[in-house]
Amino acid sequence: MMRIVVVCGAGASSTFAALRIRRAAESRGMAVDVRAAGEQTLAEALEGADALLVGVHLVPRLGSLEQLAIAASVPVAVLPDETRTLDGDAALDLAIAIIGARA
């Protein structure tokens, strides 16, 4: 099962993005565990994760988020804009791409 973590500042918008990604995966018949995390809980959320998707508003803090992801051996991608976050299929495709690039 693929495990995706979506992070935003406090965890609220990432919860909506995770729900949309989960729905997109279900519509494709994919077994995916999608979890939302805030910056404060990210290190714990990355345990066992396959991909980290970062909200565009966190780009100024991307370096520190990437360090956490590197420590957990998890590839990272930034969701290009808020409309992409609302598109579960596009976000799921992005996660699949970064997981595939790591393999």
NORNORDA-V580429 format. One record per backbone hydrogen bond with DSSP energy under -1.0 kcal/mol. CO is the residue of the C=O (numbers start at 0). NH is the residue of the N-H. If there is no record, write none. Layout:
CO | NH
CO | NH
This chain:
1 | 32
2 | 49
2 | 50
3 | 34
4 | 52
5 | 36
6 | 54
8 | 38
10 | 14
11 | 15
12 | 16
13 | 17
14 | 18
15 | 19
16 | 20
17 | 21
18 | 22
19 | 23
20 | 24
21 | 25
22 | 26
23 | 27
24 | 29
25 | 28
30 | 1
32 | 3
34 | 5
36 | 7
40 | 44
41 | 45
43 | 46
45 | 48
50 | 4
51 | 76
52 | 6
53 | 78
54 | 57
55 | 58
57 | 60
58 | 61
60 | 64
61 | 65
62 | 66
63 | 67
64 | 68
65 | 69
66 | 70
67 | 71
68 | 73
69 | 72
74 | 51
76 | 53
80 | 84
81 | 85
86 | 90
87 | 91
88 | 92
89 | 93
90 | 94
91 | 95
92 | 96
93 | 97
94 | 98
95 | 99
96 | 100
97 | 101
98 | 102
